[in-house]
Amino acid sequence: MTIDLKSPFGALLLALTIIAFCYLLLPILVIVVAPLGSTGYLSFPPQSLTLKWYQAALNDTRYVGSFLTSLKVATITAIVSTVIGILAAHGLTRYEFRGRKFIEALFLSPLILPTLVLAVGLSIFFSRTGLLTGTARLAASHVIVCTPYVIRVSLPVFQRFDRTLEEAAQNLGATPLQSFLMVLLPVVRPAIIAGAVMAFITSFDEVVLALFLAEPSAPTLPVTIYSAVQLGFDPSVAAVSGLLVLLTMALMVIYHIFGAVRD
Amino acid sequence: MTAARPVLDAPGTDGAAASSPRLIPYVPVLLFAPCFIIYAVLFIWPQLSLLATSFVDGNQWSVAHYQRFLGDGYYWELLGRTLFLGVITTVITLVLGLPVAYLLARMQSRWAGFLLVITTFPLLVSAVVRSFGWMVLFFRDGLVSKLVVALGLASPPFQLMYTMSGVVIALAQVLLPLMVLTLYGVFRSIDRDLELAAMSLGARPSLALWLVTLRLARGGILAGSLLVFSLAISTFATPSLVGGARAHVMSTAIYEQTIELLNWPFAAALSSILLVFVLVLALVYGRVLEGRGQTEARP
């Protein structure tokens, strides 16, 4: 550390940092802890502790159903955007051609587009063309939001990949397809996994496209929570949100342990 | 892919000549095709039809929706409030993000990685859930609203729900991790020896930071600010849940025009106006990053 944290200036930096961490974690802590209260309304800190709201959330078919819808949409989205994103990233780094920069910018551009604007455009588009139905509409829309993440994560890794490895494989008799599958893919695997995980989480958490495009009879979990929150503060909604936080936390721990072991 | 070049069937051929990849133009085209087709149908086409819809009134081309926006003080106020939200949110995330990112980047303990993960974690939790957490704290009996009253900043029947202050507090928390991550990357790329050199020449730590580190980081600071600003003026979930109808911004107004009022052409015009702001910011952002790349490339 170049700055002495015991000096007045260092203490100021440290104080701001501690405030920032409390600020970042406060609403997440609230959403996990508040449904532990036994009162019929949400309060923080909770009065007396009970697990009944968490139990109620797990037994509510509305929440379980929309959780499964979200899982389905996020899985389809993650698979499709990972496949097309990896192919595009490979094409962008493997070949030199005119307009390469333009194609790259186009493929990344949904990152800067507000999701709401995208959702309005897609709603107009789907209602005019009648293309796709049901959950497929939402998954297809999520692919546009998630593919740029896959490309952005994998581009630098593909660029760093040592091309002579592929050439060596082909000299030993591998077809280009074989060298792609057996040499390139294993090397860039961490990037593929990271891209797929990001695509999955982005789709699972996304609420705006889902509000516009999910089937009213089969909303995703964020939409169910969004609607329930606006109707009033049922502690079981908070319990569902709390479960979602705990699940994300568990997945993140698994991902980091898994990643650490592999490295 | 397989069509690109024949299998090497003669192991005796000259390695370099045989293995250099032949650039056959249709191979990259085949690799892009799936992505490009999906983008053309689900991204370019819908955005063009959004733009077209904003210029349609009844059955003919018209700029009526834009005239309505420009001629109505309510919408100017809406736009002003949205940009103001963007500015305040950016300032808060900068004030908190700079110290956090700096300390994380300069920390030499194993805690640094853990703290970085803690910083990113809120990004993985849906904005709906995070906003919900703030709502519990913002209602009349909520902890934060009570705190504001106890500090004497407001008189008793007070709540932060449905106010712009509430939206600012919640939105800055939602976007803070992005600011920290951007600044963290920038501070990591600045050699700490430069700070030490300034201090050994007699600069106080605060002055060394000001003269050396912040100067060098200003491109990254601008990039992080543009990112947060552009998300703050366009994001929907947090303003909608915390602000509701009493603290409208552009995004919630667009949503109201579509789902509630079914005035899709006007919603399309509002969306296009918002899009112009975001695109201009993105262009500036691109220029900033480019400029940074060039200065870093210099020896």
Interface residues (C-beta under 8 A of the other chain):
Chain A: M1 T2 I3 D4 S7 F9 G10 L12 L13 L14 L16 T17 I19 A20 F21 Y23 L24 L25 L26 P27 I28 L29 V30 I31 A34 L42 S43 F44 P45 V83 I84 G85 L87 A88 H90 G91 L92 R94 Y95 E96 F97 I103 L106 F107 P110 I112 L113 P114 T115 L116 V117 L118 V120 G121 L122 S123 I124 F125 R128 L131 A140 S141 V143 I144 T147 R163 E167 A168 Q170 N171 G173 T175 P176 L177 F180 I201 F204 D205 E206 V207 V208 L211 F212 P222 I225 Y226 V229 Q230 F233 V237 A238 S241 L244 V245 T248 M249 M252 H256
Chain B: M1 T2 A4 R5 V7 L8 D9 P11 G15 A18 S19 S20 P21 L23 P25 V27 P28 L31 F32 P34 C35 F36 I38 Y39 V41 L42 F43 W45 P46 Q47 S49 L50 T53 V95 L96 G97 P99 V100 Y102 L103 R106 M107 Q108 L115 V117 I118 T119 F121 P122 L124 V125 S126 A127 V128 V129 R130 S131 F132 G133 W134 M135 V136 L137 F139 D141 G142 L143 A170 Q173 L176 P177 V180 R192 E195 L196 M199 R204 P205 S206 A208 L209 S230 S234 T235 F236 A237 L241 S251 I254 Y255 T258 I259 W264 A267 A268 S271 L274 L275 V278 L279 A282 Y285
